[in-house]
Amino acid sequence: MAEAQIHVKVGVVLDMDAYGIMTFNCISTALSDFYATHDHYKTRLDLISRDSKGHVIGAAAAGVDLIKNVKVQAIIGPLYSIQANFLISLGNKSQVPIITFSATSPSLSSLRTPYFVRATHKDSSQVGPIVAIVKAFKWREVVPIHEDNEFGEGILPFLTDALKHANVRVPHTSAIAQSATDDEITAELYKLTRMQTRVFVVHLLNPLASTLFTLAARLGMMSEDYAWIVTDSVANDFSSMNISMLESMLGVIGVKPHVRQTRKLDDFALRYEKMFPRATNYYSPDVYGLWAYDSATALAMSAENAAGLGSLTAYQETNTSGNSTDLEAFGVSLSGPNLIRALSSTNFTGLAGEFRLVDGQLQTPPYEIVNIVGGAGNRTIGYWTKENGIVDELNVTSSSTKLGAVVWPGKGSSPPRGWVVGKKLRVGVPVKAGFTEFVNVTWNSDNSYNVNGYCIDVFRDVMAALPYNVSYEYIPFATSDHKAAGNYDDLVYQVYLGKYDAVAGDVTILGNRSQYVDFTAPYTETGISMVVPIQDDKRRNKWLFVKPLTWQLWLAIFLSTFLIGGLVCLIEYPTNSEFRGSRWYDEIFLIFWFSFSTLFFAHKEKIVSNWARFVLTAWLLAVFIFSQSYSASLTSMMTIQKLQPTVTDVNVLVRHKYRVGYSNTSFIFEFLKNKFDESQLISFDTSEQMDELLSKGSSNGGIAAAFLEIPYIKMFLRKHCSKYTMAGPTYKAAGFGFVFPIDSPLVPDVSRAILNVTEGKEKVLDRETKSEGSKTECLDAENDLVPPKSLGISSFEVLFISVAAVGLAAAV
């Protein structure tokens, strides 16, 4: 006699609209297919469906009824994340497994209940392919558009964090209610058109997503400037969209779980078409329908495995009082623990691919990246896997950052830049009294103004070098009476406040400023140093005349002089009477006299020996070279003696409490406060005031030194190089940069343009020499102050060897 079958009640909670009916058909078909091939199984799942009617309350009521009254052993559903929370809590309390194949919100994972099974992936798993697409096209800003509920919000923390780690900014998120009207959606889209960002990630359900794209097309947001990425909640529906909808979504890129096409899947699709003929609002099975099929199959396998471990129908009733509510009156399934354990260990290859649960949910599948090409539908342009990122084909180990050919919105052939400068940039410029060679603002009689200067020239050239057009206007940071409205910190802060879109001027890149604005790459030389007067050295060294040569060279010359003189006298002595004295000491004096006289070509004795003439000629040539080298070195040393700076060490200024100056608009005051007492610090506004203060000196109400950034120093010394010089150490500074708001997409492009301009034919440093105030021809003061070294023997080594060789030849 055949063993009696065990019927296991399984609840199904779905919205019984066209889409819900499609998923229910997949579930019922799965059980029919399973038991057709496993008719020997002793368990049978009996489906009891409830319509959640598209509401959270409907799903909750259905769950309570199925658990309390029907006493089901498991529930498949609900469809949506917003319906799942309460149902999951019911299942946990009653030990009834809740198996969802479409509730993808990552927030459901935080419930940490062992009786919740997600037989699908969570939305956060598609963050990987989305960010990979953004990086592949080098977009720097993205605006997510999500549904204003738990489903839409669940992905946001994961998406924004991943974009942040990829250095992609999320300046705004747009939330659209499920019940939003066309006017409300249009108003939200209109706000987006007024932003710079043109890359949007859409995480909505249909038909809300279709409405959004229809309205976006009407507003011109499906043009070449825009890029749209949709999550699988939209991409999975591409195959069911009509032609007009697909045409309005031309150029959209979507990500969706990849389902491998198999014979089993093709057979199921054909049988489904036969079993459920097409009708109005007909849906063909999508990936969620396939997961519903696999969920029912997994539950049937698990029920059979759990049947041997105990009863699959028993419920333990809860002792409650007469005042108990419905939520307290339902019992606890005794088969729940065994059934959930069996389900967690079930592995098989289903219609959608491998079915294997880890921590109660399916793992991240490979993703297919598709592109809407118009009414013809969509085409695959690449894949994404967790291991390799973007790949051309699956089952390859090498990654590729390039996708296939993409049709962009507006039928564009190249990727959108991802942002636009939608308005004329308001560029703040400093108003200053001094160092106007860098920035100079002049007002006309009609209150209009002109802005020029070195920094403005650089900014103009850099903006012209950008690969796209950016319009801008200069706005002086001034009061109504044309005075400076604040210091440079105040000017930079206006960008943070939104008064200016950028600042062009001699603004130093500082760490504290970069906390609320972004700087471009520097376009000037960096560093801080001091300018001091130069003076004639009254304490000139009395022995300066011997310093052109080292003592070793002096000794070598004198020894060589007497050796050569002695050698010539010895050669001439036998044949020349002028080299013979009446007494022996006269001959010694003659040798010394002749030797010394050769240094000045002043000897009066006649040379008769050819060898002596040969030796003397070689020596006189050497003496000529020695004398010319000595004269040049001495002249250089005497010149340098006149160009000594008054101070070369900052510690001298501190120790003697000399007063020092700084530019009134500069950050250097804070720098100097760490080294000097504030009473020693004197500010100046212009280079003329700086010249006057340095000329007076510290003891006469002026200053002993002025601290400035190197670009200012170079500009000042081009006018006053005969009076002042740069001295002391150079302190580190970041140089001048242009200011933009934090995360402005212009910053990387402007920085690259700065590098291109500085490496071009007219380099920035070359342009400095052409700027106003550089007409005075001056030598580099730093080079003038480098003292020449004394000449040593090594400088004349070849000369000594040559003379010695001649002498030895003559002696032999």
C-alpha positions, 0 to 999 in steps of 0.5 A, a space after each residue: 500500500 502506497 505511503 500517504 502523502 504529507 501535504 504542507 501548507 505554503 502561503 503566497 502573498 502577492 499583489 494579484 495584478 498582472 505582474 503578481 499573477 505572472 510570478 504566481 504562475 511561475 511558482 505554481 508551474 515550478 511545483 508542477 514541474 518538480 513533482 512531475 519528476 519527483 512523484 515518489 516524494 512523500 511531501 506535497 506543497 499546497 499553495 494558499 494565495 492571498 492578495 496584498 492589494 499593493 499595500 503594506 497593510 494588505 500584506 500584513 493582514 494576509 500574513 496574519 491570516 495565513 499564520 493564525 488561521 491557515 497555519 501555513 509552514 512557510 510563506 512565499 512573498 511579498 513582492 516589495 520591500 516596503 511590504 516585507 518588514 512586518 511579514 518578516 517579524 511575523 515569521 520570526 515570531 511564529 517560526 515560519 520561514 518568509 521566502 521573498 524572491 523580489 524584496 531587494 532592499 538592503 535594509 531588510 538584512 538588518 532585521 537579523 532573523 533566521 526565518 527570513 530567506 532572500 531568494 534574490 540578491 539585495 540592491 546593494 550588490 548592483 552598486 559595484 557595476 554602477 560605480 564601475 560604469 561611472 569610473 569607466 567614463 570618468 564621470 565625477 558627479 552623480 545624482 541618484 533619483 530614487 523612490 521615496 520609500 524603503 525600497 528606494 532609500 535602501 540602496 542609497 548608503 551603499 551607493 553614495 559610499 562606493 561613489 565616495 571611495 571612487 572619488 565621485 561626488 554626490 551633490 544631491 539626491 532626488 526622492 520621488 514619491 510613488 504617488 507623485 503626479 506628472 507635475 510633481 515629477 516635472 518640478 523635480 526634474 526641472 530642479 535637476 536641469 538647473 544643476 551642473 551634474 548631468 549623470 543620473 542613477 535611477 532606482 525606481 519601479 515601473 510605471 514610475 520610471 517610465 513616467 520619469 523618462 517620458 517627462 525627462 524627454 519633454 524637458 530635453 533631458 535626453 540630449 547629448 549632455 546627459 547620461 542615465 544609468 538605471 538599476 535592475 528594477 528598470 532594466 529587467 523590464 526593458 523587454 516588456 516596454 513598448 516601442 515608444 517608451 524605448 525610443 524615449 529612453 534612447 541611450 540609457 544604460 542599465 544593469 541587470 543580473 545575468 541569466 545564462 540562456 539554457 535549454 531548460 530556460 528556453 523550454 520553460 519559456 515556450 511552455 509558459 507561453 502555451 499555458 498562459 496565453 497573452 492577454 492585456 497587461 501580459 507579462 512574460 517571466 523576467 528574472 524575478 519570475 525565474 527566482 520565484 520558480 527557483 524559490 518554490 523548487 527549493 522549498 519543495 526540496 527542503 520540505 522533503 528533506 525536513 519531513 524525516 526530522 519531524 512533523 511538517 504540519 504541527 503548530 504549538 498554540 499560544 496560551 493567551 487571555 481573552 483580551 489578547 489581540 490577533 497578533 498575540 493569538 497565533 501559534 508557533 510552527 514546530 517544523 519551522 526550525 527543521 525547514 529553515 535548516 533544510 532550506 539553508 543547505 539546499 543547492 541546485 542549478 535553477 532557471 536563474 542560475 545557481 541557487 545557494 544561500 549564504 547567510 539567508 540570501 543569494 550571492 551577488 550574480 554576474 551583471 549584464 550591462 545593457 544599452 537602450 538603442 531605441 525602439 529596437 530594444 537593448 543590446 549588451 555592451 559588457 558584463 560585470 563580475 565581483 572578481 574581475 569588474 567590467 569584462 567583455 565576456 563572462 568566464 574570462 579572468 582579465 578585466 577591461 575598463 572599456 565597454 562596447 559601443 554605446 548609443 548615448 542620449 541624443 544619438 551622441 557618439 561620444 560619452 557625455 562629460 557628465 556636467 555642464 557650466 550652466 551659467 556664467 562663472 562669477 570669478 572674485 578678484 582681490 582689490 589691493 593697493 600694492 603689488 598690482 603687477 599680479 592683480 590690478 582693478 581700476 574703475 572707470 568714471 561710469 563705475 565699470 571696472 577693468 581687471 588685469 595683471 599677471 594672475 589674470 593673464 594666467 587665468 585667462 590662458 588656462 580657461 581658454 585651454 580647457 577642452 570646452 567653453 566656460 564663460 565667466 566674469 570678474 567681480 572685484 571683492 570691494 566695498 561701495 567706495 572701491 576699497 578691499 572688502 576684507 583680507 584674502 581669507 575673507 575673499 576665499 570664504 566667499 566661494 564657500 558661501 556661494 557668492 563667487 564661483 571661483 577666485 582668480 588672483 594671488 591667493 596662496 594655497 593654505 591648509 586651513 583654506 582647503 578645508 572649505 574650498 578646493 585649489 587648483 595646482 599651483 601656477 607660481 614658484 613656491 616658498 617664503 623668504 626675506 628681502 634685506 638691504 645690501 651694503 658696501 662692506 666697510 670692514 673689507 679684509 686686509 688680506 683680500 689680495 691673497 685670497 684669489 689663490 689658495 695658500 698651496 697655489 701661492 707656495 707652488 708659484 713661489 717655489 716654481 719661480 725660484 726653481 725656474 730662475 735658478 735653472 735659467 741661471 745655471 744654464 746661462 752661467 757658463 756662457 753668459 757673463 751677466 749671470 756671473 758675479 764678482 762674489 758668491 753672494 752676488 750670484 745668489 742675489 742675482 738668482 733671486 732677482 732674476 727669478 722675481 723679475 720674471 713674474 713681471 717680465 722685467 728682467 734686464 739680463 740677456 739670455 743667450 742659451 736656446 735651452 734657457 730661452 725655451 724654459 723662460 718662454 714656457 715659464 713666462 706663458 705660465 706667469 701670464 696665465 697666473 696673473 690673468 686668473 689672479 686679476 679676474 678672481 680678485 675683481 670678482 671678490 672685490 665686487 662681491 664684497 660690495 653686495 653683502 646683505 645686511 642680514 642673512 640669518 633670521 635668528 639675528 633678527 629675533 635676537 636683536 629684536 629688529 623690526 620686520 615687515 610683511 604685506 598687509 593682505 598676506 597670510 605671512 603675519 600668522 607665520 611670523 607670529 611664531 617667530 617674532 613678538 608682535 611688536 616687531 611686526 610692521 605691515 605695508 600695503 605697497 612695494 613703495 612702502 616696503 622700499 621706504 621702510 627698508 631704506 629707513 632701517 629698524 632703528 629709524 622707524 623702518 624695518 630690517 627685513 621684509 618677509 614675502 612669497 617668492 613671486 612678490 620678491 622677484 617682482 620687487 627685486 626687478 625694480 630694486 635689485 641695486 638696493 636689496 637682495 633675497 637672503 636667508 632660508 626659503 620656507 615651504 609654501 604651496 604657491 598661488 592657485 585658483 579657488 573653486 568650491 569643494 568637489 568642483 568638477 572644474 578643478 581637475 580640468 583647470 589643473 591639467 590646463 595649468 600644466 599645459 600652459 606652463 609647459 607650452 611655448 609661453 611658460 608661466 615663468 617666462 611670462 613673469 619676466 614680461 609683466 609690468 615692472 620687469 623693464 629694469 634689467 637686473 642681474 639675479 641677486 642670488 647669483 651675484 652673492 655667490 662668493 667665488 672660490 679661491 683658485 687652487 693647484 688643481 686648476 693649473 695642474 696641466 700647466 705645472 706639469 708642462 713647465 716641469 717637463 720643459 725644465 727637466 728637458 733643459 736640465 738634462 
